[in-house]
Amino acid sequence: MNKALENKILKQLNIFLKKKVPYPLHEPYFDKDDAKAIAKAFNSTYVSTVGPSIKSFEKAISKYCGSKYAVATNSGTSAIHISLLALGVKRKDEILVPAFTFVGTINAIMYSSAIPHFVDSSIEKKGIDIEKLDLYLKKIVKKKGKYIYNKNTGNRIRAIMPVHVFGHPCQIDKVIALGKKYNLPIIEDSAESLGSKYKRKHCGTFGTLGCLSFNGNKIITTGSGGAILTNNKNLAKKAKHLSMVAKKKHRWLFIHDQVGYNYKLTNLNAAMGITQLKKIEKFISLKRKLFKIYKKIFSPLKDSITIMDEPISAKSNFWLQNLILKKPNLLSRNKILKKLNDNKIFARPAWNLISDLKPYKKYPKMDLKGSKIFLKSIISLPSSQKVILSKQNKLKNLKIQL
Ligand SMILES: Cc1ncc(COP(=O)(O)O)c(C=O)c1O
């Protein structure tokens, strides 16, 4: 490893970022409209899970993404949990899911008493390695009637849950084709990819269900929040019912016809979501600019590192910018992380593989070589919209064609 690489990376970043100013990984961006919307919802006294902004936000999200229905929830994790339940996932059903993801994806599977069955990802494919998964399934699956079962555990394999990591669309058309081949529904974890498109179609609208997150670190935020996208009326109805403590509509009686969840987004959060969503195209264009800036400032180091680009046939929201080490190496990665964090640039590593963490170690998995490369090569850089907004003058000096 080039011993001075971490110093060179810091030097290049300092061309663009101010020295010794803290740069968080991702900050939300608010304007007066967000503040006004929250104040209005607050003054209306509808601060909880009833109020006009919830429906308006759901309509705005479904219109923007091009799905027939959107069900707002109080987090991305609860959106995934409810999606699994709405699909009818049962105890011990296995869900094919990348080991390389945020823990929330897997926790939602655990909450529904199903089993995560970890599959591999590829850095080139920006997510799930579908060809490898197909070969693996050929070996481990047995068919009984319409359904497929894991030969080793005897459990039914119930669904595939691809994740669009860092906002970049995975090869979702191939995932859909594999789902058809094995009669498996797809739940897309699109928590990070609101606004990203694959072949001109929004992430989250390819699968039977798609899940979004509006957590504080996402491209738009409601503080905490999420949404389920679907074109299936019945699933949308089920999801809404389950997320509202399964209470049947009645003017005064409390009738709950199954065990439901208190997962609804509040009116206060939804009000913020509406004004945030109005800014999403501006946010995406800022993030796409930031990608070009990082690409340019790191071009002198191109023998050692690259900046993660969007996949072919995709238009990414570039939610999180990533530096990729050409030679994947944990030691080098950690040295760079230390150098940047010591200098108040709060870069972060990629997630640990969930299959390596204690609570999830015992669950089935395929060979995860590709995911390990992901883990060893990625360093996420400060990616807030604010980074670029505060740097317009520097951009002129850098003579970057945006
Ligand atoms: C890939 C992925 N899945 C799921 C989630 C869960 O979303 P939330 O934090 O809103 O529960 C997140 C984000 O935090 C995520 O990044």
The ligand as an SDF file (V2000), in Angstrom:
LIG
                    3D

 16 16  0  0  0  0  0  0  0  0999 V2000
  -30.4850    0.2700    3.2230 C   0  0  0  0  0  0  0  0  0  0  0  0
  -31.3580    0.7010    4.3600 C   0  0  0  0  0  0  0  0  0  0  0  0
  -32.3990   -0.0630    4.7250 N   0  0  0  0  0  0  0  0  0  0  0  0
  -33.2240    0.2790    5.7230 C   0  0  0  0  0  0  0  0  0  0  0  0
  -33.0380    1.4400    6.4250 C   0  0  0  0  0  0  0  0  0  0  0  0
  -33.9490    1.7340    7.5560 C   0  0  0  0  0  0  0  0  0  0  0  0
  -34.5600    2.9670    7.5040 O   0  0  0  0  0  0  0  0  0  0  0  0
  -34.9190    3.7580    8.8680 P   0  0  0  0  0  0  0  0  0  0  0  0
  -33.6460    4.2300    9.4520 O   0  0  0  0  0  0  0  0  0  0  0  0
  -35.7910    4.8630    8.3970 O   0  0  0  0  0  0  0  0  0  0  0  0
  -35.6440    2.7960    9.7420 O   0  0  0  0  0  0  0  0  0  0  0  0
  -31.9710    2.2830    6.0870 C   0  0  0  0  0  0  0  0  0  0  0  0
  -31.6890    3.5590    6.7470 C   0  0  0  0  0  0  0  0  0  0  0  0
  -31.5050    3.9940    7.6950 O   0  0  0  0  0  0  0  0  0  0  0  0
  -31.0890    1.8910    5.0470 C   0  0  0  0  0  0  0  0  0  0  0  0
  -30.0400    2.6540    4.7330 O   0  0  0  0  0  0  0  0  0  0  0  0
  1  2  1  0
  2  3  1  0
  2 15  2  0
  3  4  2  0
  4  5  1  0
  5  6  1  0
  5 12  2  0
  6  7  1  0
  7  8  1  0
  8  9  2  0
  8 10  1  0
  8 11  1  0
 12 13  1  0
 12 15  1  0
 13 14  2  0
 15 16  1  0
M  END
$$$$
